Structure formats: structure tokens, C-alpha cells
Amino acid sequence: MTEEKRIPLASVGFTSDEAREAATDSYYLEELDRQAEMAVNSIHLAVMRGRDTKDPRDPKVWGALQNTLFAAICIARLLKPSIVKKPYHSGMTKQQSQQFADDRGKKLRDMLDVEEDCHILDVKAVRDAYEHYDEYFDRHLAGGAECFSDWYITHGPGVVRECPV
């Protein structure tokens, strides 16, 4: 016999505005909780694995850190949305969609008592640096480097270190 796989479903289509708003808030809060749990589990895995490995490039450690980063990005975007690129649906303008996102973020931050200067909201700087890591490789390798070190990447653009020979 085959086990049924349940598909998560959240009803947010209530008849009263108050009920609809409460259901919507609950959905966002559950997602924030899920992302936070994934981040915590992944950072724990990275730390535990990192303590046991001798390999500074251990893919399981770095994979867990990437998972942590992605979950943190999801949390940050829900709590403090970035610029909306296009309307959310045909009945909204881009400006209305941006206002919807900004209002949602503020409401969630208020509900969770998250301050504007909370570090989780600064994850964009880490994400941007990591997202464009290929450019760091290219910047150093395009000139015909004869020796290359991960320090070029992890210490940021423009930091050059001598390779031990």
C-alpha cells in the first residue's frame, strides 16, 4: 500500500477582514518559524561538522552554511522587503505592490518586536558578496595568476595576499 503524501494547505479566504488578516498573519509567522528552524539546524550542522573536519573546504560544512544563508535571506525578505520588481498581480501597480510588501514587513517586525537595526536584516551584504563570488575569481584569474588562494575570495575584493612558495 502506498502512503499518501500530504500537501500543505493554508486557508486564508475567510469572509471577514479580521479573520482573513489573522489567517494571513499566521501563514507568514509559520513561514518565518520554518525558515528560522532551518537556519538554526544548518548552522548547528556546520559548527558540529566544522569541529570534526580537518578540511577547510569541507563541502558539508559549506553546504550547511549556504543553507543557513538562504534561510536568513528568506527571513530578511519577509521582515524587510527589497524593491519589488513587478506588480504582485494584475490588479496592483508596482507601487501598490511595493507598499503591500513594505506594510507586511513592518507589521511582521512589529509583531515580533524586531528592531530596524537587527543584524538578520543586514544579510543582504553577505548574500551579495557570496552571490558574486565568480567575479572575485575572475578578477584575480583574468590577469593570468600563477598562484591562487581562497584568501582572495574570503578576504574580499581588492585584498591581495602573497602565495607561499
RADA-V991668 format. One record per pair of residues at least 24 apart in sequence whose ideal C-beta (glycine too) atoms are under 10 Angstrom apart, sorted by sequence separation. I is the first residue (numbers start at 1). J is the second residue. D is the distance in whole Angstrom. If there is no record, write none. Layout:
# RADA-V991668
i:I j:J d:D
i:I j:J d:D
This chain:
# RADA-V991668
i:42 j:66 d:8
i:43 j:67 d:9
i:44 j:68 d:9
i:77 j:101 d:9
i:81 j:105 d:5
i:129 j:153 d:9
i:42 j:67 d:4
i:43 j:68 d:5
i:79 j:104 d:9
i:80 j:105 d:5
i:81 j:106 d:10
i:129 j:154 d:10
i:132 j:157 d:9
i:8 j:34 d:10
i:41 j:67 d:8
i:42 j:68 d:4
i:43 j:69 d:10
i:78 j:104 d:8
i:79 j:105 d:5
i:80 j:106 d:9
i:41 j:68 d:9
i:42 j:69 d:9
i:78 j:105 d:7
i:79 j:106 d:9
i:81 j:108 d:10
i:129 j:156 d:7
i:39 j:67 d:8
i:40 j:68 d:8
i:42 j:70 d:9
i:43 j:71 d:9
i:77 j:105 d:8
i:79 j:107 d:10
i:80 j:108 d:9
i:129 j:157 d:9
i:38 j:67 d:7
i:39 j:68 d:5
i:42 j:71 d:7
i:43 j:72 d:9
i:76 j:105 d:9
i:79 j:108 d:6
i:80 j:109 d:7
i:38 j:68 d:8
i:39 j:69 d:9
i:41 j:71 d:9
i:42 j:72 d:10
i:78 j:108 d:6
i:79 j:109 d:5
i:39 j:70 d:9
i:40 j:71 d:9
i:78 j:109 d:9
i:38 j:70 d:8
i:39 j:71 d:4
i:38 j:71 d:4
i:39 j:72 d:6
i:75 j:108 d:10
i:79 j:112 d:8
i:37 j:71 d:8
i:38 j:72 d:10
i:39 j:73 d:10
i:80 j:114 d:9
i:35 j:70 d:9
i:36 j:71 d:7
i:39 j:74 d:9
i:79 j:114 d:6
i:35 j:71 d:5
i:36 j:72 d:9
i:38 j:74 d:8
i:39 j:75 d:7
i:80 j:116 d:8
i:34 j:71 d:9
i:35 j:72 d:8
i:38 j:75 d:10
i:35 j:73 d:9
i:36 j:74 d:9
i:80 j:118 d:9
i:35 j:74 d:5
i:36 j:75 d:6
i:75 j:114 d:10
i:79 j:118 d:8
i:34 j:74 d:9
i:35 j:75 d:5
i:80 j:120 d:9
i:34 j:75 d:10
i:35 j:76 d:10
i:79 j:120 d:7
i:80 j:121 d:5
i:32 j:74 d:8
i:33 j:75 d:10
i:35 j:77 d:10
i:76 j:118 d:9
i:79 j:121 d:6
i:80 j:122 d:9
i:82 j:124 d:7
i:31 j:74 d:8
i:32 j:75 d:6
i:35 j:78 d:8
i:76 j:119 d:10
i:80 j:123 d:10
i:31 j:75 d:9
i:76 j:120 d:6
i:77 j:121 d:10
i:80 j:124 d:9
i:75 j:120 d:6
i:76 j:121 d:5
i:32 j:78 d:6
i:75 j:121 d:9
i:76 j:122 d:8
i:77 j:123 d:9
i:31 j:78 d:7
i:32 j:79 d:8
i:72 j:119 d:10
i:73 j:120 d:10
i:76 j:123 d:5
i:77 j:124 d:9
i:72 j:120 d:6
i:75 j:123 d:8
i:76 j:124 d:7
i:29 j:78 d:10
i:72 j:121 d:10
i:74 j:123 d:10
i:28 j:78 d:6
i:72 j:122 d:10
i:73 j:123 d:6
i:77 j:127 d:10
i:28 j:79 d:10
i:72 j:123 d:4
i:73 j:124 d:8
i:76 j:127 d:8
i:71 j:123 d:10
i:72 j:124 d:10
i:70 j:123 d:10
i:73 j:126 d:9
i:69 j:123 d:7
i:72 j:126 d:8
i:73 j:127 d:5
i:68 j:123 d:10
i:72 j:127 d:8
i:69 j:126 d:6
i:70 j:127 d:9
i:73 j:130 d:10
i:69 j:127 d:6
i:73 j:131 d:10
i:70 j:130 d:10
i:69 j:130 d:6
i:69 j:131 d:10
i:66 j:130 d:8
i:65 j:130 d:9
i:28 j:104 d:7
i:32 j:108 d:7
i:28 j:105 d:10
i:31 j:108 d:10
i:25 j:104 d:9
i:28 j:107 d:9
i:29 j:108 d:7
i:32 j:111 d:10
i:24 j:104 d:9
i:28 j:108 d:6
i:32 j:112 d:7
i:39 j:120 d:9
i:25 j:107 d:7
i:29 j:111 d:7
i:32 j:114 d:10
i:24 j:107 d:10
i:25 j:108 d:8
i:28 j:111 d:9
i:29 j:112 d:8
i:36 j:120 d:9
i:39 j:123 d:10
i:21 j:107 d:9
i:25 j:111 d:7
i:57 j:150 d:7
i:56 j:150 d:8
i:56 j:154 d:10
